[in-house]
Amino acid sequence: MFGFADYSDQTEKWFAEFADRGSNVTISFRFVERIASKEVASERGNFQIVSKRADGDERTFYGRFHTYARRTDERWRICVDYDTEERTATLEEEFLVAVDVDDVEAFSAQT
């Protein structure tokens, strides 16, 4: 478990190491559940990370997440963010059938 400062430092270091090697990384999110009120939100879904080395080697990784956020001072702040081992199919299959990050209408009936 990390506090915000440790998590931020670790993430910044990781991206800097990629850039120093001439590599890059992209991350995409898709959702299976989005529940929100005016002050709190819970979102579950899948992520895809694609890393590409300077030599052209490319790797794709998948995972699951669940976040809880709270709205304070007109800004959303993530309070809890964790990976989960729940599984209904392969991670790639789950990612492909989940809802695109920009499709907020898909979850409008849940609120």
C-alpha positions in Angstrom: 0.0 0.0 0.0 1.3 3.4 -1.0 0.5 6.9 0.1 0.0 9.5 -2.6 3.5 10.9 -2.6 5.1 7.4 -2.8 2.7 6.3 -5.6 3.4 9.5 -7.5 7.2 9.2 -7.2 7.1 5.5 -8.2 5.0 6.2 -11.3 7.0 9.2 -12.3 10.2 7.2 -12.0 8.8 4.3 -14.1 7.8 6.6 -16.9 11.1 8.4 -16.8 13.0 5.1 -17.1 10.9 4.2 -20.2 11.6 7.5 -21.8 15.4 7.3 -21.0 15.5 4.0 -22.9 13.7 5.4 -25.9 10.6 3.3 -25.1 7.0 4.4 -24.7 3.9 3.2 -23.0 0.2 3.8 -23.5 -2.7 2.9 -21.2 -6.4 2.4 -22.1 -9.4 2.0 -19.8 -12.7 0.3 -20.3 -15.5 0.0 -17.8 -17.9 -2.7 -16.6 -19.5 -0.6 -13.8 -19.8 3.1 -13.2 -21.9 4.3 -10.3 -21.8 8.0 -9.2 -23.7 10.5 -7.2 -22.8 14.2 -7.0 -20.2 13.5 -4.3 -19.0 9.9 -4.5 -18.2 7.4 -7.3 -17.3 3.8 -7.8 -15.8 2.6 -11.1 -14.8 -1.0 -12.1 -13.2 -2.0 -15.3 -10.2 -3.2 -17.2 -7.0 -1.6 -18.4 -4.7 -2.4 -21.3 -1.0 -1.3 -21.2 1.0 -1.4 -24.4 4.7 -0.9 -24.0 7.0 -0.5 -27.0 10.8 -0.6 -26.7 13.1 1.4 -28.8 14.1 -1.8 -30.6 10.4 -2.3 -31.7 9.6 -5.1 -29.3 5.9 -4.5 -28.2 4.1 -6.1 -25.3 0.5 -5.9 -24.1 -0.6 -6.4 -20.6 -4.2 -6.4 -19.2 -5.6 -6.0 -15.7 -8.6 -5.0 -13.6 -9.2 -2.1 -11.4 -11.8 -0.7 -8.9 -11.7 2.9 -7.8 -13.6 4.9 -5.3 -13.6 8.7 -5.7 -14.9 11.6 -3.7 -15.7 15.1 -4.9 -14.1 17.9 -2.8 -13.7 21.5 -3.7 -15.3 20.9 -7.1 -12.6 18.2 -8.0 -12.8 14.5 -8.2 -10.1 12.8 -6.1 -9.5 9.0 -6.1 -9.6 7.7 -2.5 -9.0 4.0 -3.2 -7.6 2.4 -6.3 -6.9 -1.3 -6.4 -6.3 -4.2 -8.8 -8.7 -7.1 -8.5 -8.3 -10.8 -9.4 -12.0 -11.3 -10.3 -12.2 -13.1 -13.6 -15.0 -14.1 -16.0 -12.8 -14.6 -19.1 -9.3 -13.9 -20.2 -8.1 -10.4 -19.4 -8.0 -9.5 -23.1 -11.6 -10.8 -23.7 -12.8 -8.8 -20.7 -11.1 -5.7 -22.0 -12.7 -6.0 -25.5 -16.3 -6.5 -24.2 -16.1 -3.7 -21.6 -17.5 -0.3 -22.3 -15.3 2.4 -23.8 -14.2 5.2 -21.4 -16.1 7.8 -23.4 -19.4 6.0 -23.5 -21.0 7.5 -20.4 -24.5 6.8 -21.7 -24.0 3.1 -21.2 -24.2 3.6 -17.5 -26.7 6.4 -17.2 -29.5 4.0 -16.2 -27.5 2.9 -13.2 -27.5 6.3 -11.4 
